[in-house]
Amino acid sequence: MQHIKRGLAALLCAALTMAVCPVWAGAAAAGVVTTTAAIGGGSARLVYVTMDGSRTADVALAGGSVHQDTDAATLVSRVTADGNSTVVAAVNGGFFNSYYNAGAAMSYPNNCPRIYSTVVRDGRVVNGMGEANLLGVTWDGKPYIDRAKTQCSVLINGKVQVNVWAVNDYYTDAKSISLFTGEFTLPITVARDSKVLTLRDGRVAAVAGGGTYTVPAGAQLLVYNAGAAADAQKFNLFPAVGDSAAVASTAVSCVRAGDLAAWQNMKTVVAGGRMLLQNGVDVTDSAVYNKDITAADQAVDSVAQRSFAAIMNDGRLVLGTASSASLRQVAAYLKGAGAVNAVSLDGGASSMLYVPGTGYLTTAGRRLASAFVIVDEAVREQKPEAPVIQPAGGSTTGLNANEPSAWAAAPIDEGKALGLIPDWLQFNYRANITRREFCVLIVTMLEKKTGGSIDQLRAKHGLAYAAAFSDTDDFYVRECASFGIVNGIGDGRFGPGDSLTRQEAAAILQRAAKLLGASGTGAGKQFADAAKIDTWARDAVAFVTANGIMNGSGDTFDPHGHFTREQAFITMRNAYQNI
C-alpha cells in the first residue's frame, strides 16, 4: 500500500523568501533553465533539465539510511562524496515519517523518519518495493514516469528464486519474507519462530531463529516468517548454510507495457504520490494510477504546497514546487505547458527545490529523509554485471522434493523392490519423518521379514492389542505399542505428527530387532558427540551402528537431530538385510 503522510500546513515553507535562502557560488549547469509560473492561488518554481551526455540521477539518503533525516544542504551534498558527481538540480524525495519524537531514542518502525515506499539506487532496491507511481532515470540517463512494479529476489543455489515481500520493511504476516540491507541502520526485532539468514559474499553464512538483529557490515539479512519457512522446508526450498545467494532487483510490470525494458534498466527510482499526467492526459482521477492514494493531502482538490516532477514532450525533465495549489491545478498547468507525464512528490514542509548557482528556489521547512538529485558524472557509471556465483556443491536445496537425493536413490530403490516403502510415502523425501510414519515403516518391515501379518506376530507372542493414545487411534501406532516398540510422550499422548529424532529411531529399531530375535549390542561406532546421546539411548545407538542399520554423519551421530524420510527408508532396508 502506498504510505503517505498526513496533511500539514504549508505556510511555514511558503513564508520563506528567496532573500533568506542560501546561495551557492557558480552558475547553473548547461541545459538547466529555471523559471517561475502561477499555479493555483500561488507561485511556482520550475527547473527544466536537459538529460543528455553524462547526466543521470541519484537518490541521496540521509546518513545513508532509510530511517534518518538531515538538513537539505547536508543531504544534497552526499551525492558528491564519490568525487565523480556534480549536482545539477535537486528536489525533495518521496514520503517519509516526519511525525516522530526526535527527543526519544530512535526505533523502528514508528519512532524514526523512515521512508515509506520504493527507492532504487544504482539499480538496487534499497527500500519498499511493489507497485507505485514512480519517477526513474535509466542507466543511460533517460527519465521515465509511470506506475510500475519493482521486485527484489534472491536466487538460492542457482535453483530457488525467493521473491521477497519488501526490502527494509518488516511484515508480521506468517508467509512474509523480507530482505534487510546495509541501509537499514536500526535494530529490527522479528518473531521468535522466524528464521533469519545472514547473506555475505554471495553465500548463506548463517541461519538462526528470530530475535533482535542489526544488519552486519557488508551483509544482508533474509527473514522468513514462520509460515514462509515451513512452506520452504516442506518442499525442500529452504536455504542451507553454504548455499549461494544472488540478490537481484528488477521491474516486473508497468502500465505502459512497451516501456518495461526501460524500467528493467533503471539506475535510480523514487516513489511519488498521485499520478498527474500520462501520455499528455490528465489522470489525477484515474483509478488505474491512483487506486491506493487515500491520504487527505493527496486528494485532487486539496490545496497545499506541492512538489512534482514531469517529462516534457521534448524529453526534458522538469522538477517543480508550487506554493499553494491543488494537484488538479498542477496537472492542468503542466499539460498546458507541454508536459507528457507527471507525478506529485512529497509536499508541504518537505517541498525543496535547489539549483547550484541560484540556490534554494524553495527551502524545505523540515529535515528531509531523501532527495532526488540530478548529477553530471566525470566518468559515466556503467550498469554492473550480474555477479557470477557458483552453486554450493552437494547442496540439496532446490532439488525435486519428490525425488530422493542422489546418494539415497539406489538403496531406496532396493527398499521399494523389497516392498518396505509404501507408495503413499514415496514423496517429499527430505522432509522429517513423523513418529506415526516411522511406525508404518516398522510394521511393514516386520511383516515382510516374518512373512505374516502383524496381527499373527502379536498372537504368536501372546500380546494384547494396545489401547489407543489420547491423541491417536492409529492402527500402526497401536501395533507398535503392543510390542513395546514405541512409547508415549506423557499424559497419554503419542505425538503422531511430531518429527522423530535420530536417537528415538535408534531405540525403536533396536526393540524391533530384538522382537525378531537379534541379541547383543556390539561396540558400535565412536562419535565425537557421544556425550550428547541421552543415557536411555546409548545402548540402542551402539546396537544400530554396530549392526549396519544406522550410521552417523562423519564423526558425529547428531542424536537430537531429526530423521528424514529418505534416511528412514534406507534404515528399513538396512534393518531388513542385517537383522
GIKA-V405216 format. One record per backbone hydrogen bond with DSSP energy under -1.0 kcal/mol. NH is the residue of the N-H (numbers start at 1). CO is the residue of the C=O. If there is no record, write none. Layout:
nh = [NH;NH]
co = [CO;CO]
//
This chain:
nh = [14;15;16;20;32;33;35;37;39;41;42;44;45;46;47;48;49;50;52;55;56;58;60;62;64;65;66;70;75;76;77;78;79;80;81;83;86;88;89;90;91;92;93;97;98;102;104;107;112;114;115;116;119;120;121;123;124;126;127;128;130;132;134;135;136;137;138;139;141;144;146;148;149;150;151;153;154;155;156;157;159;160;162;164;165;167;168;176;178;179;180;184;188;190;194;195;196;197;198;199;200;203;204;205;206;208;210;213;219;220;221;222;223;224;225;228;229;230;231;232;233;234;235;236;237;242;243;245;246;248;250;252;253;255;257;259;260;263;264;265;267;268;269;270;271;272;273;276;277;278;280;281;283;286;290;293;298;299;302;304;306;308;309;310;311;312;313;315;317;318;319;320;321;322;323;325;328;330;331;332;333;334;335;336;337;338;339;340;341;342;343;344;345;346;348;350;351;353;354;355;358;359;360;361;362;365;368;371;372;373;374;375;376;377;378;395;398;399;403;408;409;412;413;414;415;416;417;418;419;420;425;426;427;429;431;433;435;436;438;439;440;441;442;443;444;445;446;447;448;449;450;451;457;458;459;460;461;462;463;469;470;478;479;480;481;482;483;484;485;489;493;498;500;502;503;505;506;507;508;509;510;511;512;513;514;515;516;517;518;528;530;532;533;537;541;542;543;544;545;546;547;549;550;553;556;561;563;565;566;568;569;570;571;572;573;574;575;576;577;578;579]
co = [10;11;13;17;29;48;46;44;42;324;39;37;321;35;319;33;317;31;50;52;375;373;371;369;61;62;183;368;71;72;73;75;76;77;78;80;376;374;374;354;372;352;370;114;96;100;101;111;110;112;66;95;127;269;124;267;121;119;119;167;150;148;146;270;144;268;142;265;138;136;134;132;253;130;250;248;162;246;160;244;156;156;154;152;177;128;179;173;223;166;221;181;213;211;191;224;208;222;206;220;203;200;243;198;198;196;192;188;216;199;180;197;178;195;176;174;225;226;227;228;229;230;231;233;232;204;240;202;155;153;151;149;149;147;255;256;257;259;260;262;137;137;120;135;118;133;344;342;342;281;340;278;276;283;286;290;295;296;299;325;322;320;343;318;341;316;338;312;49;310;47;308;45;306;43;304;300;326;327;328;329;330;331;332;333;335;334;311;311;277;309;274;307;93;305;347;348;362;90;359;355;355;22;353;353;349;70;60;91;58;89;56;86;54;84;392;236;396;400;405;405;408;409;410;411;412;413;414;416;415;422;423;425;401;428;563;498;496;434;435;436;437;438;439;440;441;442;443;444;445;446;447;453;454;455;456;457;459;458;472;492;474;475;476;477;478;479;481;480;493;490;495;433;561;559;501;502;503;504;505;506;507;508;509;510;511;512;514;513;555;527;529;530;534;537;538;539;540;541;542;543;544;544;556;553;558;500;431;429;564;565;566;567;568;569;570;571;572;573;574;575]
//
